[in-house]
Amino acid sequence: MTGPNLLIIGAGGVGDVVANKAVQFRERFGTITWAARTPKKLAGKAAVVNGRYGATEAAPFLSHEAVDARDTDAVAALIEKTGAKIVLNVASPYCNVAISDACLKTGASYLDTALAEDEFTIDIPPNWYEHKEWPRRPEFKAKGVTALLGMGFDPGVVNIFCSWARKHHFDAIDSIDIIDVNAGNHGKYFATNFDPDVNLREVTEEVITWEDGEWKFIPHHSVWQDVTLPLVGEQRVYSMGHDEVQSLAVNFPDTPRITFWMGFGEHYMKVLEVLDTLGLTSSVPVEVDGQMVAPNRVVKALLPDPASLAENYTGKIVIGVDIRGKKDGQDKRLFIWSTLDHKENYEEVGAQSISYSTGVPVITAALLMADGTWDPKTMVNVEELDPDPFLALMPEVGCPWQADELPADGSWPYADGEGSPSSAPLSQQTAATDRGAT
């Protein structure tokens, strides 16, 4: 039986991974179309993907189309032309509103990986989802159209880790600490792993965390901790504002503290401090020779293209959630995590692990949308869905995960280079069992 037609919008690093993975699982979809605004560049990328899996020019596995993803009518026309039933938005977050509105217009299911954003705007107040996404939820519900928000890794998989932990392992959750560390080396003096315009703004905005049932605001990079993670050892991580904190604060209303932490090396921090001090990370335009220019766009033009980093990237990433709470009246702590290797991911699909870690969850969710397992017919953040089918399927698509029970005192029992503490991991076997029983 042929599955639903798939439309992928966006041809950056994540789009590359999503296109590759869609073709790998092509028997579960109908037609697969890849769309972006640069037809010549996209044609070359599509040819590489088709060639990697043995498709001929006369019978490609993946077709390609040009589209302006900020134009709702143009996206809607492309959905109609391709007969797409599922639209995967892996374009710039500046395109989210137009693409989601096109799905509302046509009835196609929608998925994105990050919050919608406005250009040249910083430090919007919480809750971030209340500005653009959640006001559209009543219309999605009224029309019975599915929309999955924030389905990357963080946000995305980490949200699902939280819902899995709540479902199976905790009676009450006291704290959630999301920890993202890239311990890889791309060999460049300074670079960002995705669009510098978005990335530089993200790491320099005022930090918003959820503590004691309310939003707290602190200067960026003013709070940090040292953690010892599996495989990558001791790392310094800094408190940051991030998408998943915004939705988890609503969907985990009884959890007093929810925080996001990201790892940064000393060299990165020094360079970033200079750029930030000079005002070069700002996305707010300034006048230069009679023209209004956002300073971070100048930096973006000078930095390496994030996609160019993949070929020489080495090392691993580790992303996980440190969850603490109670089970049967006893203190309990789980660290639920995943790791990927830059070199291995490049050898498979030509992308580095930051892109890979986002692209794999997108296709995992798309497969569940395609077979009807995840089809809420309204707008949801992914922690609102049953986590078991997703976590059972994700390793098959390409991203392993593991859950370790750790000491409740907050210590990290991982030795450098080891992937587990002395106790046995919970992880995939539990999820597979849960999926069979669901």
Salt bridges, closest charged atoms under 4 A:
ASP16 OD1 - LYS45 NZ 2.79
GLU27 OE2 - ARG28 NE 3.65
GLU65 OE1 - LYS81 NZ 3.11
ASP73 OD1 - LYS105 NZ 2.77
ASP101 OD1 - ARG136 NE 2.76
GLU117 OE1 - ARG201 NH2 2.76
ASP118 OD1 - LYS132 NZ 3.24
GLU119 OE1 - ARG70 NH1 2.60
GLU119 OE2 - ARG297 NH2 2.26
GLU139 OE2 - LYS143 NZ 3.39
ASP171 OD1 - LYS327 NZ 3.55
ASP174 OD2 - LYS326 NZ 3.90
ASP177 OD1 - ARG257 NH1 2.73
ASP195 OD1 - LYS300 NZ 3.11
ASP197 OD2 - ARG297 NE 3.13
GLU202 OE2 - HIS242 NE2 3.16
ASP212 OD2 - LYS216 NZ 3.90
ASP226 OD1 - ARG236 NE 2.86
GLU244 OE1 - HIS242 ND1 2.70
GLU266 OE2 - LYS270 NZ 3.46
ASP276 OD2 - HIS220 NE2 2.88
ASP322 OD2 - ARG324 NH2 2.70
ASP322 OD1 - ARG333 NE 2.91
ASP331 OD1 - LYS326 NZ 2.92
ASP341 OD2 - LYS316 NZ 3.32
GLU347 OE2 - LYS343 NZ 2.52
GLU348 OE2 - LYS21 NZ 2.67
ASP375 OD2 - LYS377 NZ 2.84
ASP386 OD1 - LYS167 NZ 2.91
ASP388 OD2 - LYS167 NZ 2.73
ASP388 OD1 - HIS168 NE2 2.85
GLU396 OE2 - ARG28 NH2 2.62
ASP434 OD2 - HIS168 NE2 2.93
